[in-house]
Amino acid sequence: MTMAVNIIICLAVILGVVPRAVLGSDVPCTSASGTCQEDNIHCSGSYVSGLCSGHASRRCCMPSGSGGCSNVNIISRSQWGARNPKHVTAMHVPVHEFFIHHTESPSCSSQSECSARVRGIQNYHMDSRGWSDIGYSFLVGEDGNVYEGRGWTHVGAHTAGYNSKAFAASMIGSYMSHLPNSKALAAVKNLIACGVHLGKISADYRLYGHRDAGQTDCPGDSLYHEIQTWPHYSHTHP
């Protein structure tokens, strides 16, 4: 370690600055024009998880108007009341596939209602299916919020054969005969754009419905037909 680095770290300790910032572990956030801070502090835009060092409540504030992730409101695991996972596996990014699911449950239109739905899904996945955590990377409610599942940093359990190389967002509700509302559709599109902006999803990613990778009617007929009109939907088998 050079004398210059030693001096910087000593000054950081004297001034009460956390050394991890000096070591650059907040770079994923700062390089995307964000600021790492405790998420109980007001953020002029919206918070994104998984980009800052430290504990889970230290998140990246993306200012409004900064583009990328500023139009996505991600409700963190701590905010919706998640249980701790039994174990986690790190995700290697960027990924080249993104899958759309639906939960085949009643929809929700408020943060409290959606949080309860997500807790119920986590309980089902962990207690009935025996999984280590809720399976989806993210869930999207008709309140317009995105709920953090395994997030950008951990391998999910959502699409057999693709969990380690794709993210998945599940729309909370059942969408065989009707579409999610406009707030939910905008939220999932903005989430994907955020993932591209953060380097979590490749810019030339391929979009699929869950049924494209298995024998299922997920994400429902109406939603499946809708995503086939989106620019990155791929008619080539994943």
The 8 nearest C-alpha neighbors of each residue, nearest first, counted from 0:
[[1, 4, 2, 5, 3, 6, 8, 7],
 [2, 0, 4, 3, 5, 6, 7, 8],
 [1, 3, 5, 4, 6, 0, 7, 8],
 [4, 2, 6, 1, 5, 7, 0, 8],
 [3, 5, 7, 1, 6, 2, 8, 0],
 [6, 4, 2, 8, 3, 7, 9, 1],
 [5, 7, 9, 3, 4, 8, 10, 2],
 [8, 6, 4, 10, 5, 9, 11, 3],
 [7, 9, 11, 5, 10, 6, 4, 12],
 [10, 8, 6, 12, 11, 7, 5, 13],
 [11, 9, 13, 7, 8, 12, 14, 6],
 [10, 12, 16, 8, 14, 9, 13, 15],
 [11, 13, 15, 9, 10, 14, 16, 8],
 [14, 12, 10, 11, 15, 9, 16, 8],
 [15, 13, 11, 12, 16, 10, 9, 17],
 [14, 16, 12, 13, 11, 17, 10, 18],
 [15, 17, 11, 14, 12, 18, 13, 20],
 [16, 18, 19, 20, 15, 11, 12, 21],
 [17, 19, 21, 20, 16, 11, 22, 8],
 [20, 18, 22, 21, 17, 24, 23, 52],
 [21, 19, 23, 22, 18, 17, 24, 25],
 [22, 20, 18, 19, 23, 8, 17, 11],
 [21, 23, 19, 20, 24, 18, 25, 8],
 [22, 24, 20, 21, 25, 26, 19, 27],
 [25, 23, 26, 52, 22, 19, 20, 51],
 [26, 24, 51, 23, 27, 28, 52, 20],
 [25, 27, 29, 28, 23, 24, 30, 51],
 [28, 26, 50, 30, 25, 29, 31, 51],
 [29, 27, 33, 50, 31, 26, 30, 25],
 [28, 30, 33, 26, 32, 31, 34, 27],
 [29, 31, 32, 28, 26, 27, 33, 25],
 [30, 32, 29, 28, 33, 197, 27, 196],
 [33, 31, 29, 30, 28, 61, 34, 65],
 [34, 32, 61, 29, 28, 60, 31, 59],
 [33, 35, 60, 59, 29, 36, 28, 61],
 [36, 34, 59, 58, 51, 60, 57, 28],
 [37, 35, 57, 58, 38, 34, 59, 60],
 [36, 38, 57, 39, 56, 40, 58, 35],
 [37, 39, 40, 56, 58, 57, 36, 46],
 [40, 38, 37, 41, 56, 36, 42, 57],
 [39, 41, 38, 37, 42, 36, 60, 43],
 [42, 40, 39, 43, 38, 44, 60, 37],
 [43, 41, 44, 60, 45, 40, 62, 46],
 [42, 44, 62, 63, 41, 45, 61, 60],
 [45, 43, 62, 63, 69, 42, 61, 60],
 [46, 44, 72, 61, 60, 69, 42, 71],
 [45, 47, 60, 59, 61, 58, 73, 48],
 [48, 46, 59, 58, 73, 60, 45, 49],
 [49, 47, 58, 50, 59, 46, 75, 51],
 [48, 50, 51, 152, 151, 47, 58, 150],
 [51, 49, 28, 27, 48, 59, 25, 58],
 [52, 50, 25, 58, 35, 49, 59, 28],
 [53, 51, 25, 24, 54, 50, 19, 57],
 [52, 54, 57, 51, 55, 56, 19, 58],
 [53, 55, 56, 57, 52, 51, 58, 37],
 [54, 56, 57, 53, 58, 48, 77, 49],
 [57, 55, 38, 37, 54, 58, 77, 39],
 [58, 56, 37, 36, 55, 54, 38, 53],
 [59, 57, 48, 35, 51, 36, 56, 38],
 [58, 60, 35, 47, 34, 46, 28, 33],
 [61, 59, 46, 34, 33, 45, 42, 62],
 [60, 62, 33, 69, 44, 45, 46, 59],
 [63, 61, 44, 43, 65, 69, 60, 64],
 [64, 62, 44, 69, 65, 43, 61, 70],
 [63, 65, 66, 62, 69, 44, 70, 61],
 [64, 66, 63, 62, 69, 67, 61, 32],
 [67, 65, 64, 69, 68, 63, 70, 62],
 [66, 68, 193, 196, 69, 192, 65, 70],
 [67, 69, 193, 71, 70, 66, 61, 189],
 [68, 70, 63, 61, 44, 66, 71, 45],
 [71, 69, 68, 72, 189, 45, 63, 44],
 [72, 70, 68, 69, 189, 73, 190, 186],
 [71, 73, 45, 144, 145, 74, 70, 46],
 [74, 72, 145, 146, 75, 71, 144, 47],
 [73, 75, 146, 145, 147, 78, 72, 76],
 [76, 74, 78, 147, 77, 73, 146, 79],
 [75, 77, 81, 78, 79, 147, 80, 74],
 [76, 78, 80, 75, 79, 81, 56, 55],
 [77, 79, 75, 76, 80, 74, 81, 114],
 [80, 78, 114, 76, 77, 81, 75, 74],
 [79, 81, 77, 78, 76, 82, 118, 114],
 [82, 80, 76, 77, 79, 118, 83, 121],
 [81, 83, 84, 80, 121, 132, 76, 118],
 [82, 84, 81, 85, 132, 86, 131, 76],
 [85, 83, 132, 86, 131, 82, 87, 133],
 [86, 84, 131, 83, 132, 87, 130, 125],
 [85, 87, 84, 131, 88, 132, 83, 130],
 [86, 88, 153, 89, 84, 85, 154, 131],
 [89, 87, 153, 154, 90, 86, 152, 155],
 [88, 90, 153, 152, 154, 91, 87, 163],
 [91, 89, 153, 154, 152, 92, 88, 163],
 [90, 92, 93, 89, 94, 164, 163, 152],
 [93, 91, 94, 199, 90, 200, 198, 164],
 [92, 94, 199, 200, 201, 198, 91, 95],
 [95, 93, 200, 92, 165, 164, 201, 96],
 [94, 96, 204, 201, 205, 200, 165, 93],
 [97, 95, 165, 205, 204, 94, 206, 98],
 [96, 98, 206, 166, 165, 167, 207, 205],
 [99, 97, 167, 207, 208, 209, 206, 166],
 [98, 100, 208, 168, 167, 169, 209, 207],
 [101, 99, 169, 218, 209, 217, 170, 168],
 [100, 102, 170, 218, 169, 103, 171, 217],
 [101, 103, 171, 104, 172, 169, 170, 173],
 [104, 102, 173, 172, 101, 105, 171, 174],
 [105, 103, 172, 102, 173, 106, 171, 101],
 [106, 104, 172, 173, 107, 103, 171, 102],
 [105, 107, 172, 171, 104, 141, 108, 140],
 [108, 106, 113, 112, 141, 140, 109, 105],
 [107, 109, 142, 141, 140, 112, 113, 106],
 [110, 108, 142, 112, 111, 113, 107, 141],
 [109, 111, 113, 112, 114, 142, 108, 144],
 [110, 112, 114, 109, 113, 115, 79, 108],
 [111, 113, 109, 115, 114, 110, 107, 116],
 [114, 112, 116, 110, 107, 115, 111, 109],
 [113, 115, 79, 117, 111, 116, 112, 110],
 [114, 116, 118, 112, 113, 117, 119, 111],
 [117, 115, 113, 119, 114, 118, 120, 112],
 [116, 118, 120, 114, 119, 115, 121, 113],
 [119, 117, 121, 115, 120, 116, 114, 122],
 [118, 120, 122, 116, 117, 121, 115, 123],
 [121, 119, 117, 123, 122, 118, 124, 116],
 [120, 122, 133, 118, 124, 123, 119, 125],
 [123, 121, 119, 125, 120, 124, 126, 118],
 [124, 122, 120, 127, 126, 121, 125, 119],
 [123, 125, 128, 121, 122, 133, 130, 127],
 [126, 124, 130, 129, 122, 123, 132, 128],
 [125, 127, 123, 129, 122, 128, 124, 130],
 [128, 126, 123, 129, 124, 125, 122, 130],
 [129, 127, 124, 130, 125, 126, 123, 122],
 [128, 130, 125, 126, 127, 124, 131, 123],
 [131, 129, 125, 132, 128, 124, 133, 126],
 [130, 132, 85, 84, 125, 86, 129, 133],
 [133, 131, 84, 130, 125, 134, 121, 124],
 [132, 134, 121, 124, 135, 148, 125, 120],
 [133, 135, 156, 155, 157, 132, 124, 136],
 [136, 134, 137, 157, 148, 155, 167, 133],
 [135, 137, 149, 148, 150, 167, 166, 155],
 [138, 136, 168, 148, 147, 135, 146, 150],
 [137, 139, 169, 146, 168, 170, 145, 171],
 [140, 138, 145, 170, 171, 144, 146, 169],
 [141, 139, 142, 171, 143, 144, 183, 107],
 [140, 142, 183, 108, 143, 107, 180, 182],
 [141, 143, 108, 109, 140, 144, 110, 182],
 [144, 142, 182, 183, 141, 140, 186, 145],
 [145, 143, 72, 142, 140, 139, 73, 146],
 [144, 146, 139, 73, 138, 74, 72, 147],
 [147, 145, 74, 138, 137, 73, 139, 148],
 [146, 148, 137, 75, 150, 76, 74, 149],
 [149, 147, 137, 136, 150, 135, 133, 146],
 [148, 150, 136, 153, 155, 135, 147, 137],
 [151, 149, 136, 148, 147, 152, 137, 153],
 [150, 152, 153, 49, 199, 149, 136, 90],
 [151, 153, 90, 150, 89, 49, 149, 154],
 [154, 152, 89, 90, 88, 149, 151, 87],
 [153, 155, 90, 163, 88, 89, 162, 149],
 [154, 156, 134, 162, 135, 136, 157, 149],
 [157, 155, 134, 162, 135, 158, 154, 159],
 [156, 158, 134, 135, 155, 162, 159, 167],
 [159, 157, 161, 162, 160, 156, 209, 212],
 [160, 158, 161, 162, 157, 156, 212, 213],
 [159, 161, 162, 158, 163, 212, 164, 157],
 [162, 160, 164, 158, 159, 163, 165, 157],
 [161, 163, 155, 164, 165, 158, 156, 154],
 [162, 164, 154, 161, 165, 90, 155, 91],
 [163, 165, 161, 94, 162, 96, 166, 95],
 [166, 164, 96, 97, 94, 162, 161, 163],
 [165, 167, 97, 136, 98, 96, 168, 162],
 [168, 166, 98, 136, 97, 99, 135, 169],
 [167, 169, 137, 138, 99, 136, 100, 135],
 [170, 168, 100, 138, 101, 99, 102, 171],
 [169, 171, 101, 139, 138, 172, 100, 102],
 [170, 172, 102, 106, 140, 139, 101, 169],
 [173, 171, 106, 104, 105, 103, 102, 170],
 [174, 172, 103, 104, 175, 101, 102, 105],
 [173, 175, 219, 177, 178, 176, 222, 221],
 [174, 176, 219, 220, 221, 177, 173, 222],
 [177, 175, 221, 174, 220, 178, 219, 173],
 [178, 176, 174, 221, 175, 179, 222, 173],
 [177, 179, 222, 174, 221, 180, 176, 225],
 [180, 178, 183, 184, 181, 141, 174, 177],
 [179, 181, 183, 182, 141, 178, 184, 185],
 [180, 182, 184, 183, 185, 179, 141, 143],
 [183, 181, 143, 185, 180, 184, 141, 186],
 [182, 184, 141, 143, 186, 185, 181, 180],
 [183, 185, 181, 186, 187, 182, 179, 188],
 [186, 184, 188, 182, 183, 187, 181, 189],
 [187, 185, 183, 189, 184, 188, 143, 190],
 [186, 188, 190, 189, 184, 185, 191, 183],
 [189, 187, 185, 191, 190, 186, 192, 184],
 [188, 190, 192, 186, 187, 191, 193, 71],
 [191, 189, 187, 193, 188, 192, 186, 71],
 [190, 192, 194, 188, 193, 189, 187, 195],
 [193, 191, 189, 195, 194, 190, 196, 188],
 [192, 194, 68, 196, 190, 67, 191, 195],
 [195, 193, 199, 191, 197, 200, 196, 192],
 [194, 196, 200, 192, 198, 193, 197, 202],
 [195, 197, 193, 67, 194, 198, 192, 68],
 [198, 196, 194, 195, 199, 193, 31, 27],
 [197, 199, 195, 200, 196, 93, 194, 201],
 [198, 200, 93, 194, 92, 197, 195, 94],
 [201, 199, 195, 93, 94, 194, 198, 95],
 [200, 202, 204, 95, 203, 93, 94, 195],
 [201, 203, 204, 195, 200, 198, 95, 196],
 [204, 202, 201, 205, 95, 231, 200, 195],
 [205, 203, 95, 201, 96, 202, 206, 200],
 [206, 204, 96, 231, 233, 232, 95, 97],
 [205, 207, 232, 97, 231, 233, 96, 98],
 [208, 206, 98, 232, 211, 97, 99, 233],
 [207, 209, 99, 98, 210, 211, 218, 223],
 [208, 210, 211, 217, 100, 212, 98, 99],
 [211, 209, 215, 213, 212, 208, 217, 216],
 [212, 210, 209, 208, 213, 207, 236, 237],
 [213, 211, 210, 209, 237, 158, 214, 236],
 [214, 212, 210, 215, 211, 209, 159, 158],
 [213, 215, 210, 216, 212, 211, 209, 217],
 [214, 216, 210, 217, 213, 209, 218, 211],
 [215, 217, 219, 210, 218, 220, 214, 209],
 [218, 216, 219, 215, 209, 210, 100, 101],
 [217, 219, 100, 101, 223, 222, 209, 208],
 [220, 218, 175, 174, 217, 222, 216, 221],
 [219, 221, 175, 223, 222, 224, 176, 174],
 [222, 220, 175, 224, 177, 223, 176, 178],
 [221, 223, 225, 224, 219, 178, 220, 174],
 [222, 224, 220, 225, 226, 221, 218, 219],
 [223, 225, 227, 221, 222, 226, 220, 228],
 [226, 224, 222, 223, 227, 228, 221, 229],
 [225, 227, 229, 228, 223, 224, 222, 232],
 [226, 228, 224, 225, 232, 229, 223, 233],
 [227, 229, 226, 225, 230, 232, 224, 231],
 [230, 228, 226, 227, 232, 231, 225, 206],
 [231, 229, 232, 228, 227, 206, 226, 233],
 [232, 230, 206, 205, 229, 233, 204, 203],
 [231, 233, 206, 227, 229, 230, 205, 207],
 [234, 232, 235, 205, 206, 231, 207, 236],
 [233, 235, 236, 232, 227, 207, 237, 211],
 [234, 236, 233, 237, 232, 205, 211, 207],
 [235, 237, 234, 211, 212, 233, 207, 205],
 [236, 235, 212, 211, 207, 96, 233, 205]]
